[in-house]
Amino acid sequence: MVWIIADLLVYNKYPEAYDSLEFHNWDFQEVTSITPLEQRIVIDGGAGTGRVALEAALSARWVFAVEPVTRLREFIRTKALKAGLSNIFVIDGFLHAIPLPDEFADVLITSHALGWRLKDELEEFERLVKNGGVIVHCPGTPETVDAEEQHSLLVSPTWGYEYSRYRESDGWKRKYWKKLQ
């Protein structure tokens, strides 16, 4: 609980410090190797400081960065403006309640933002992504016993995600993806 409170303080007061943390430097090809983003509508769920949204905006038609923390939304807007990106829309929302219509997006990505209300979040993602669209999660959780419950749920027959491993600055992580049929 102390770490959650500490993170919230950093998000609200010093987003630039959070944005500079090493774990943000994973290779975005971990996403684009699963699905192309060119001219697609992308949702970055739990957008944080906007790292995924800004990277996706380089090739996507539109990117919707969904973030519940006001200060982080402001930070993303400022970064997008400085980068000259006009195809990013920053909106308020939680992963389990994203204020966009059914079958809205071609791709939904989460990075280091998954699992507060996992089953509700997974249902919401499937509501938002079109048939033939792709959901990608890079949750940033290490391959430990603590992460096994989340892993087991994602790869279960109920949800049917595929997964593989990728490297972040602090070790091996799992990424998950699913194409909606």
Contact map, one row per residue, 1 for C-alpha under 8 A:
1111100000000000000000000000000000000000000000000000000000000000000000000000000000000000000000000000000000000000000000000000000000000000000000000000000000000000000000000000000000000
1111110000000000000000000000000000000000000000000000000000000000000000000000000000000000000000000000000000000000000000000000000000000000000000000000000000000000000000000000000000000
1111111000000000000000000000000000000000000000000000000000000000000000000000000000000000000000000000000000000000000000000000000000000000000000000000000000000000000000000000000000000
1111111100000000000000000000000000000000000000000000000000000000000000000000000000000000000000000000000000000000000000000000000000000000000000000000000000000000000000000000000000000
1111111110000000000000000000000000000000000000000000000000000000000000000000000000000000000000000000000000000000000000000000000000000000000000000000000000000000000000000000000000000
0111111111000000000000000000000000000000000000000000000000000000000000000000000000000000000000000000000000000000000000000000000000000000000000000000000000000000000000000000000000000
0011111111100000000000000000000000000000000000000000000000000000000000000000000000000000000000000000000000000000000000000000000000000000000000000000000000000000000000000000000000000
0001111111110000000000000000000000000000000000000000000000000000000000000000000000000000000000000000000000000000000000000000000000000000000000000000000000000000000000000000000000000
0000111111111100000000000000000000000000000000000000000000000000000000000000000000000000000000000000000000000000000000000000000000000000000000000000000000000000000000000000000000000
0000011111111110110000000000000000000000000000000000000000000000000000000000000000000000000000000000000000000000000000000000000000000000000000000000000000000000000000000000000000000
0000001111111110010000000000000000000000000000000000000000000000000010110000000000000000000000000000000000000000000000000000000000000000000000000000000000000000000000000000000000000
0000000111111110000000000000000000000000000000000000000000000000000011110000000000000000000000000000000000000000000000000000000000000000000000000000000000000000000000000000000000000
0000000011111110000000000000000000000000000000000000000000000000000000100000000000000000000000000000000000000000000000000000000000000000000000000000000000000000000000000000000000000
0000000011111111110000000000000000000000000000000000000000000000000000000000000000000000000000000000000000000000000000000000000000000000000000000000000000000000000000000000000000000
0000000001111111111000000000000000000000000000001000000000000000000000110010000000000000000000000000000000000000000000000000000000000000000000000000000000000000000000000000000000000
0000000000000111111100000000000000000000000000001000000000000000000000000000000000000000000000000000000000000000000000000000000000000000000000000000000000000000000000000000000000000
0000000001000111111110000000000000000000000000000000000000000000000000000000000000000000000000000000000000000000000000000000000000000000000000000000000000000000000000000000000000000
0000000001100111111110000000000000000000000000001000000000000000000000000000000000000000000000000000000000000000000000000000000000000000000000000000000000000000000000000000000000000
0000000000000011111110010000000000000000000000001010000000000000000000000000000000000000000000000000000000000000000000000000000000000000000000000000000000000000000000000000000000000
0000000000000001111111010000000000000000000000000000000000000000000000000000000000000000000000000000000000000000000000000000000000000000000000000000000000000000000000000000000000000
0000000000000000111111110000000000000000000000000000000000000000000000000000000000000000000000000000000000000000000000000000000000000000000000000000000000000000000000000000000000000
0000000000000000000111111000000000000000000000000000000000000000000000000000000000000000000000000000000000000000000000000000000000000000000000000000000000000000000000001000000000000
0000000000000000000011111100000000000000000000000000000000000000000000000000000000000000000000000000000000000000000000000000000000000000000000000000000000000000000000011100000000000
0000000000000000001111111100000000000000000000000010000000000000000000000000000000000000000000000000000000000000000000000000000000000000000000000000000000000000000000000000000000000
0000000000000000000001111110000000000000000000000000000000000000000000000000000000000000000000000000000000000000000000000000000000000000000000000000000000000000000000011000000000000
0000000000000000000000111111000000000000000000000000000000000000000000000000000000000000000000000000000000000000000000000000000000000000000000000000000000000000000000111000000000000
0000000000000000000000001111110000000000000000000000000000000000000000000000000000000000000000000000000000000000000000000000000000000000000000000000000000000000000000000000000000000
0000000000000000000000000111111100000000000000000001001000000000000000000000000000000000000000000000000000000000000000000000000000000000000000000000000000000000000000000000000000000
0000000000000000000000000011111110000000000000000000000000000000000000000000000000000000000000000000000000000000000000000000000000000000000000000000000000000000000000000000000000000
0000000000000000000000000011111111000000000000000000000000000000000000000000000000000000000000000000000000000000000000000000000000000000000000000000000000000000000001000000001000000
0000000000000000000000000001111111100000000000000000000000000000000000000000000000000000000000000000000000000000000000000000000000000001000000000000000000000000000000000000000000000
0000000000000000000000000001111111111000000000000000000000000000000000000000000000000000000000000000000000000000000000000000000000000000000000000000000000000000000000000000000000000
0000000000000000000000000000111111110000000000000000000000000000000000000000000000000000000000000000000000000000000000000000000000000000000000000000000000000000000000000000000000000
0000000000000000000000000000011111110000000000000000000000000000000000000000000000000000000000000000000000000000000000000000000000000000000000000000000000000000000000000000000010000
0000000000000000000000000000001111111000000000000000000000000000000000000000000000000000000000000000000000000000000000000000000000000100000000000000000000000000000000000000000000000
0000000000000000000000000000000111111100000000000000000000000000000000000000000000000000000000000000000000000000000000000000000000000000000000000000000000000000000000000000000000000
0000000000000000000000000000000100111111110000000000000100110000000000000000000000000000000000000000000000100000000000000000000000000000000000000000000000000000000000000000000000000
0000000000000000000000000000000000011111000000000000000000111000000000000000000000000000000000000000000000000000000000000000000000000000000000000000000000000000000000000000000000000
0000000000000000000000000000000000001111100000000000000000111100000000000000000000000000000000000000000000000000000000000000000000000000000000000000000000000000000000000000000000000
0000000000000000000000000000000000001111110000000000000000011100000000000000000000000000000000000000000011100000000000000000000000000000000000000000000000000000000000000000000000000
0000000000000000000000000000000000001011111000000000000000011111000000000000000000000000000000000000000111100000000000000000000000000000000000000000000000000000000000000000000000000
0000000000000000000000000000000000001001111100000000000100011111000000000000000000000000000000000000000011111000000000000000000000000000000000000000000000000000000000000000000000000
0000000000000000000000000000000000000000111110000000100000000011110000000000000000000000000000000000000010111000000000000000000000000000000000000000000000000000000000000000000000000
0000000000000000000000000000000000000000011111100001100000000011110000000000000000000000000000000000000000011100000000000000000000000000000000000000000000000000000000000000000000000
0000000000000000000000000000000000000000001111100000000000000000111000000000000000000000000001100000000000011110100000000000000000000000000000000000000000000000000000000000000000000
0000000000000000000000000000000000000000000111110000000000000000111100000000000000000000000001100000000000000111110000000000000000000000000000000000000000000000000000000000000000000
0000000000000000000000000000000000000000000111111111100000000000111000000000000000000000000000000000000000000110100000000000000000000000000000000000000000000000000000000000000000000
0000000000000000000000000000000000000000000001111110000000000000001010011001000000000000000000000000000000000000000000000000000000000000000000000000000000000000000000000000000000000
0000000000000011011000000000000000000000000000111110000000000000000000011011000000000000000000000000000000000000000000000000000000000000000000000000000000000000000000000000000000000
0000000000000000000000000000000000000000000000111111110000000000100000000011001000000000000000000000000000000000000000000000000000000000000000000000000000000000000000000000000000000
0000000000000000001000010000000000000000000000111111111000000000000000000000000000000000000000000000000000000000000000000000000000000000000000000000000000000000000000000000000000000
0000000000000000000000000001000000000000000100100111111100000000000000000000000000000000000000000000000000000010000000000000000000000000000000000000000000000000000000000000000000000
0000000000000000000000000000000000000000001100100111111110000011100000000000000000000001000000000000000000000000000000000000000000000000000000000000000000000000000000000000000000000
0000000000000000000000000000000000000000000000000111111111000000000000000000000100001001000000000000000000000000000000000000000000000000000000000000000000000000000000000000000000000
0000000000000000000000000001000000000000000000000011111111100000000000000000000000000000000000000000000000000000000000000000000000000000000000000000000000000000000000000000000000000
0000000000000000000000000000000000001000010000000001111111110010000000000000000000000000000000000000000000000000000000000000000000000000000000000000000000000000000000000000000000000
0000000000000000000000000000000000000000000000000000111111111110000000000000000000001011000000000000000000000000000000000000000000000000000000000000000000000000000000000000000000000
0000000000000000000000000000000000000000000000000000011111110000000000000000000000001000000000000000000000000000000000000000000000000000000000000000000000000000000000000000000000000
0000000000000000000000000000000000001110000000000000001111111000000000000000000000000000000000000000000000000000000000000000000000000000000000000000000000000000000000000000000000000
0000000000000000000000000000000000001111110000000000000111111110000000000000000000000000000000000000000000000000000000000000000000000000000000000000000000000000000000000000000000000
0000000000000000000000000000000000000111110000000000000010111110000000000000000000000010000000000000000000000000000000000000000000000000000000000000000000000000000000000000000000000
0000000000000000000000000000000000000011110000000000000010011111000000000000000000000011100000000000000000000000000000000000000000000000000000000000000000000000000000000000000000000
0000000000000000000000000000000000000000111100000000100110011111100000000000000000000011100000000000000000000000000000000000000000000000000000000000000000000000000000000000000000000
0000000000000000000000000000000000000000111100000000100000000111110000000000000000000001111000000000000000000000000000000000000000000000000000000000000000000000000000000000000000000
0000000000000000000000000000000000000000001111100100100000000011111000000000000000000001111000000000000000000000000000000000000000000000000000000000000000000000000000000000000000000
0000000000000000000000000000000000000000001111100000000000000001111100000000000000000000011111100100000000000000000000000000000000000000000000000000000000000000000000000000000000000
0000000000000000000000000000000000000000000011110000000000000000111111011000000000000000011111000000000000000000000000000000000000000000000000000000000000000000000000000000000000000
0000000000000000000000000000000000000000000001000000000000000000011111001000000000000000000111000000000000000000000000000000000000000000000000000000000000000000000000000000000000000
0000000000110000000000000000000000000000000000010000000000000000001111111000000000000000000100000000000000000000000000000000000000000000000000000000000000000000000000000000000000000
0000000000010000000000000000000000000000000000000000000000000000001111111100000000000000000100000000000000000000000000000000000000000000000000000000000000000000000000000000000000000
0000000000111010000000000000000000000000000000000000000000000000000011111110000000000000000000000000000000000000000000000000000000000000000000000000000000000000000000000000000000000
0000000000110010000000000000000000000000000000011000000000000000001011111111000000000000000000000000000000000000000000000000000000000000000000000000000000000000000000000000000000000
0000000000000000000000000000000000000000000000011000000000000000001111111111100000000000011100000000000000000000000000000000000000000000000000000000000000000000000000000000000000000
0000000000000000000000000000000000000000000000000000000000000000000001111111110000000000000000000000000000000000000000000000000000000000000000000000000000000000000000000000000000000
0000000000000010000000000000000000000000000000001100000000000000000000111111111000000000000000000000000000000000000000000000000000000000000000000000000000000000000000000000000000000
0000000000000000000000000000000000000000000000011100000000000000000000011111111100000000010000000000000000000000000000000000000000000000000000000000000000000000000000000000000000000
0000000000000000000000000000000000000000000000000000000000000000000000001111111110000000010000000000000000000000000000000000000000000000000000000000000000000000000000000000000000000
0000000000000000000000000000000000000000000000000000000000000000000000000111111111000000000000000000000000000000000000000000000000000000000000000000000000000000000000000000000000000
0000000000000000000000000000000000000000000000000100000000000000000000000011111111100000000000000000000000000000000000000000000000000000000000000000000000000000000000000000000000000
0000000000000000000000000000000000000000000000000000010000000000000000000001111111111101000000000000000000000000000000000000000000000000000000000000000000000000000000000000000000000
0000000000000000000000000000000000000000000000000000000000000000000000000000111111111100000000000000000000000000000000000000000000000000000000000000000000000000000000000000000000000
0000000000000000000000000000000000000000000000000000000000000000000000000000011111111000000000000000000000000000000000000000000000000000000000000000000000000000000000000000000000000
0000000000000000000000000000000000000000000000000000000000000000000000000000001111111000000000000000000000000000000000000000000000000000000000000000000000000000000000000000000000000
0000000000000000000000000000000000000000000000000000000000000000000000000000000111111100000000000000000000000000000000000000000000000000000000000000000000000000000000000000000000000
0000000000000000000000000000000000000000000000000000010011000000000000000000000111111111000000000000000000000000000000000000000000000000000000000000000000000000000000000000000000000
0000000000000000000000000000000000000000000000000000000000000000000000000000000110011111000000000000000000000000000000000000000000000000000000000000000000000000000000000000000000000
0000000000000000000000000000000000000000000000000000000010001110000000000000000000001111100000000000000000000000000000000000000000000000000000000000000000000000000000000000000000000
0000000000000000000000000000000000000000000000000000110010000111100000000000000100001111110000000000000000000000000000000000000000000000000000000000000000000000000000000000000000000
0000000000000000000000000000000000000000000000000000000000000111100000000000000000000011111000000000000000000000000000000000000000000000000000000000000000000000000000000000000000000
0000000000000000000000000000000000000000000000000000000000000001111000001001100000000001111100000000000000000000000000000000000000000000000000000000000000000000000000000000000000000
0000000000000000000000000000000000000000000000000000000000000001111000001000000000000000111110000000000000000000000000000000000000000000000000000000000000000000000000000000000000000
0000000000000000000000000000000000000000000000000000000000000000011111001000000000000000011111000010000000000000000000000000000000000000000000000000000000000000000000000000000000000
0000000000000000000000000000000000000000000000000000000000000000011100000000000000000000001111101110000000000000000000000000000000000000000000000000000000000000000000000000000000000
0000000000000000000000000000000000000000000011000000000000000000011100000000000000000000000111111100000000000000000000000000000000000000000000000000000000000000000000000000000000000
0000000000000000000000000000000000000000000011000000000000000000010000000000000000000000000011111100000000000000010000001001100000000000000000000000000000000000000000000000000000000
0000000000000000000000000000000000000000000000000000000000000000000000000000000000000000000001111100000000000000000010011111000000000000000000000000000000000000000000000000000000000
0000000000000000000000000000000000000000000000000000000000000000000000000000000000000000000011111110000000000000000000001001000000000000000000000000000000000000000000000000000000000
0000000000000000000000000000000000000000000000000000000000000000010000000000000000000000000011111111000000000000000000000001000000000000000000000000000000000000000000000000000000000
0000000000000000000000000000000000000000000000000000000000000000000000000000000000000000000110001111100000000000000000000000000000000000000000000000000000000000000000000000000000000
0000000000000000000000000000000000000000000000000000000000000000000000000000000000000000000000000111110100000000000000000000000100000000000000000000000000000000000000000000000000000
0000000000000000000000000000000000000000000000000000000000000000000000000000000000000000000000000011111100000000000000000000000100000000000000000000000000000000000000000000000000000
0000000000000000000000000000000000000000000000000000000000000000000000000000000000000000000000000001111100000000000000000000001111000000000000000000000000000000000000000000000000000
0000000000000000000000000000000000000000000000000000000000000000000000000000000000000000000000000000111110000000000000000000001111100000000000000000000000000000000000000000000000000
0000000000000000000000000000000000000000100000000000000000000000000000000000000000000000000000000001111111000000000000000000000111000000000000000000000000000000000000000000000000000
0000000000000000000000000000000000000001111000000000000000000000000000000000000000000000000000000000001111110000000000000000000111001000000000000000000000000000000000000000000000000
0000000000000000000000000000000000000001110000000000000000000000000000000000000000000000000000000000000111110000000000000000000011011100000000000000000000000000000000000000000000000
0000000000000000000000000000000000001001111000000000000000000000000000000000000000000000000000000000000011111000000000000000000010001111000000000000000000000000000000000000000000000
0000000000000000000000000000000000000000011110000000000000000000000000000000000000000000000000000000000011111100000000000000100010000111000000000000000000000000000000000000000000000
0000000000000000000000000000000000000000011110000000000000000000000000000000000000000000000000000000000000111110000000000000000000000011110000000000000000000000000000000000000000000
0000000000000000000000000000000000000000000111100000000000000000000000000000000000000000000000000000000000011111110000000000000000000001111000000000000000000000000000000000000000000
0000000000000000000000000000000000000000000011100001000000000000000000000000000000000000000000000000000000001111110000000000000000000000111100000000000000000000000000000000000000000
0000000000000000000000000000000000000000000001000000000000000000000000000000000000000000000000000000000000000111110000000000000000000000011110000000000000000000000000000000000000000
0000000000000000000000000000000000000000000011100000000000000000000000000000000000000000000000000000000000000111111000000000000000000000001000000000000000000000000000000000000000000
0000000000000000000000000000000000000000000001000000000000000000000000000000000000000000000000100000000000000111111111001000000000000000101000000000000000000000000000000000000000000
0000000000000000000000000000000000000000000000000000000000000000000000000000000000000000000000000000000000000000111111001000000000000000000000000000010000000000000000000000000000000
0000000000000000000000000000000000000000000000000000000000000000000000000000000000000000000000000000000000000000011111000000000000000000000000000000000000000000000000000000000000000
0000000000000000000000000000000000000000000000000000000000000000000000000000000000000000000000010000000000000000011111111000000000000000000000000000000000000000000000000000000000000
0000000000000000000000000000000000000000000000000000000000000000000000000000000000000000000000000000000000000000011111111100000000000000000000000000010000000000000000000000000000000
0000000000000000000000000000000000000000000000000000000000000000000000000000000000000000000000000000000000000000000011111110000000000000000000000000000000000000000000000000000000000
0000000000000000000000000000000000000000000000000000000000000000000000000000000000000000000000010000000000000000000011111111000000000000000000000000000000000000000000000000000000000
0000000000000000000000000000000000000000000000000000000000000000000000000000000000000000000000111000000000000000011011111111100000000000000000000000000000000000000000000000000000000
0000000000000000000000000000000000000000000000000000000000000000000000000000000000000000000000010000000000000000000001111111110000000000000000000000000000000000000000000000000000000
0000000000000000000000000000000000000000000000000000000000000000000000000000000000000000000000010000000000000000000000111111111000000000000000000000000000000000000000000000000000000
0000000000000000000000000000000000000000000000000000000000000000000000000000000000000000000000111100000000000000000000011111111100000000000000000000000000000000000000000000000000000
0000000000000000000000000000000000000000000000000000000000000000000000000000000000000000000000100000000000010000000000001111111110000010000000000000000000000000000000000000000000000
0000000000000000000000000000000000000000000000000000000000000000000000000000000000000000000000000000000000000000000000000111111111000000000000000000000000000000000000000000000000010
0000000000000000000000000000000000000000000000000000000000000000000000000000000000000000000000000000011000000000000000000011111111000000000000000000000000000000000000000000000000000
0000000000000000000000000000000000000000000000000000000000000000000000000000000000000000000000000001111110000000000000000001111111000000000000000000000000000000000000000000000000000
0000000000000000000000000000000000000000000000000000000000000000000000000000000000000000000000000000011111110000000000000000111111101110000000000000000000000000000000000000000000010
0000000000000000000000000000000000000000000000000000000000000000000000000000000000000000000000000000011111000000000000000000011111111000000000000000000000000000000000000000000000010
0000000000000000000000000000000000000000000000000000000000000000000000000000000000000000000000000000001000000000000000000000000011111000000000000000000000000000000000000000000000011
0000000000000000000000000000000000000000000000000000000000000000000000000000000000000000000000000000000001000000000000000000000001111100000000000000000000000000000000000000000000111
0000000000000000000000000000000000000000000000000000000000000000000000000000000000000000000000000000000011100000000000000000000011111110000000000000000000000000000000000000000000111
0000000000000000000000000000000000100000000000000000000000000000000000000000000000000000000000000000000001110000000000000000000010011111000000000000000000000000000000000000000011110
0000000000000000000000000000000000000000000000000000000000000000000000000000000000000000000000000000000000111000000000000000100010001111100000000000000000000000000000000000000011110
0000000000000000000000000000001000000000000000000000000000000000000000000000000000000000000000000000000000111100000000000000000000000111110000000000000000000000000000000000001111000
0000000000000000000000000000000000000000000000000000000000000000000000000000000000000000000000000000000000001110010000000000000000000011111000000000000000000000000000000000001110000
0000000000000000000000000000000000000000000000000000000000000000000000000000000000000000000000000000000000001111000000000000000000000001111100000000000000000000000000000000111100000
0000000000000000000000000000000000000000000000000000000000000000000000000000000000000000000000000000000000000111110000000000000000000000111110000000000000000000000000000000111000000
0000000000000000000000000000000000000000000000000000000000000000000000000000000000000000000000000000000000000011000000000000000000000000011111000000000000000000000000010000110000000
0000000000000000000000000000000000000000000000000000000000000000000000000000000000000000000000000000000000000001000000000000000000000000001111100010000000000000000000000000110000000
0000000000000000000000000000000000000000000000000000000000000000000000000000000000000000000000000000000000000000000000000000000000000000000111110010000000000000000000000011110000000
0000000000000000000000000000000000000000000000000000000000000000000000000000000000000000000000000000000000000000000000000000000000000000000011111011000000000000000000000001110000000
0000000000000000000000000000000000000000000000000000000000000000000000000000000000000000000000000000000000000000000000000000000000000000000001111111000000000000000000000000000000000
0000000000000000000000000000000000000000000000000000000000000000000000000000000000000000000000000000000000000000000000000000000000000000000000111111000000000000000000000000000000000
0000000000000000000000000000000000000000000000000000000000000000000000000000000000000000000000000000000000000000000000000000000000000000000000011111100000000000000000000000000000000
0000000000000000000000000000000000000000000000000000000000000000000000000000000000000000000000000000000000000000000000000000000000000000000011111111111000000000000000000000000000000
0000000000000000000000000000000000000000000000000000000000000000000000000000000000000000000000000000000000000000000000000000000000000000000000111111111100000000000000000000000000000
0000000000000000000000000000000000000000000000000000000000000000000000000000000000000000000000000000000000000000000000000000000000000000000000000111111110000000000000000000000000000
0000000000000000000000000000000000000000000000000000000000000000000000000000000000000000000000000000000000000000001001000000000000000000000000000011111111000000000000000000000000000
0000000000000000000000000000000000000000000000000000000000000000000000000000000000000000000000000000000000000000000000000000000000000000000000000011111111100000000000000000000000000
0000000000000000000000000000000000000000000000000000000000000000000000000000000000000000000000000000000000000000000000000000000000000000000000000001111111110000000000000000000000000
0000000000000000000000000000000000000000000000000000000000000000000000000000000000000000000000000000000000000000000000000000000000000000000000000000111111110110000000000000000000000
0000000000000000000000000000000000000000000000000000000000000000000000000000000000000000000000000000000000000000000000000000000000000000000000000000011111110011100000000000000100000
0000000000000000000000000000000000000000000000000000000000000000000000000000000000000000000000000000000000000000000000000000000000000000000000000000001111111111111000000000000000000
0000000000000000000000000000000000000000000000000000000000000000000000000000000000000000000000000000000000000000000000000000000000000000000000000000000111111111100000000000000000000
0000000000000000000000000000000000000000000000000000000000000000000000000000000000000000000000000000000000000000000000000000000000000000000000000000000000111111000000000000000000000
0000000000000000000000000000000000000000000000000000000000000000000000000000000000000000000000000000000000000000000000000000000000000000000000000000000010111111000000000000000000000
0000000000000000000000000000000000000000000000000000000000000000000000000000000000000000000000000000000000000000000000000000000000000000000000000000000011111111100000000000000000000
0000000000000000000000000000000000000000000000000000000000000000000000000000000000000000000000000000000000000000000000000000000000000000000000000000000001111111110000000000000001000
0000000000000000000000000000000000000000000000000000000000000000000000000000000000000000000000000000000000000000000000000000000000000000000000000000000001110011111000000000000111000
0000000000000000000000000000000000000000000000000000000000000000000000000000000000000000000000000000000000000000000000000000000000000000000000000000000000100001111100000000000111000
0000000000000000000000000000000000000000000000000000000000000000000000000000000000000000000000000000000000000000000000000000000000000000000000000000000000100000111110000000011110000
0000000000000000000000000000000000000000000000000000000000000000000000000000000000000000000000000000000000000000000000000000000000000000000000000000000000000000011111000000011100000
0000000000000000000000000000000000000000000000000000000000000000000000000000000000000000000000000000000000000000000000000000000000000000000000000000000000000000001111100001111000000
0000000000000000000000000000010000000000000000000000000000000000000000000000000000000000000000000000000000000000000000000000000000000000000000000000000000000000000111110001111000000
0000000000000000000000000100000000000000000000000000000000000000000000000000000000000000000000000000000000000000000000000000000000000000000000000000000000000000000011111111100000000
0000000000000000000000101100000000000000000000000000000000000000000000000000000000000000000000000000000000000000000000000000000000000000000100000000000000000000000001111111100000000
0000000000000000000001101100000000000000000000000000000000000000000000000000000000000000000000000000000000000000000000000000000000000000000000000000000000000000000000111110000000000
0000000000000000000000100000000000000000000000000000000000000000000000000000000000000000000000000000000000000000000000000000000000000000000000000000000000000000000000111111000000000
0000000000000000000000000000000000000000000000000000000000000000000000000000000000000000000000000000000000000000000000000000000000000000000001000000000000000000000000111111100000000
0000000000000000000000000000000000000000000000000000000000000000000000000000000000000000000000000000000000000000000000000000000000000000000001100000000000000000000011110111110000000
0000000000000000000000000000000000000000000000000000000000000000000000000000000000000000000000000000000000000000000000000000000000000000011111100000000000000000000011110011111000000
0000000000000000000000000000000000000000000000000000000000000000000000000000000000000000000000000000000000000000000000000000000000000000011111100000000000000000001111000001111100000
0000000000000000000000000000010000000000000000000000000000000000000000000000000000000000000000000000000000000000000000000000000000000001111000000000000000000000001111000000111110000
0000000000000000000000000000000000000000000000000000000000000000000000000000000000000000000000000000000000000000000000000000000000000001110000000000000001000000111100000000011111000
0000000000000000000000000000000001000000000000000000000000000000000000000000000000000000000000000000000000000000000000000000000000000111100000000000000000000000111000000000001111100
0000000000000000000000000000000000000000000000000000000000000000000000000000000000000000000000000000000000000000000000000000000000000111000000000000000000000001110000000000000111110
0000000000000000000000000000000000000000000000000000000000000000000000000000000000000000000000000000000000000000000000000000000000011110000000000000000000000000000000000000000011111
0000000000000000000000000000000000000000000000000000000000000000000000000000000000000000000000000000000000000000000000000000010011111110000000000000000000000000000000000000000001111
0000000000000000000000000000000000000000000000000000000000000000000000000000000000000000000000000000000000000000000000000000000000111000000000000000000000000000000000000000000000111
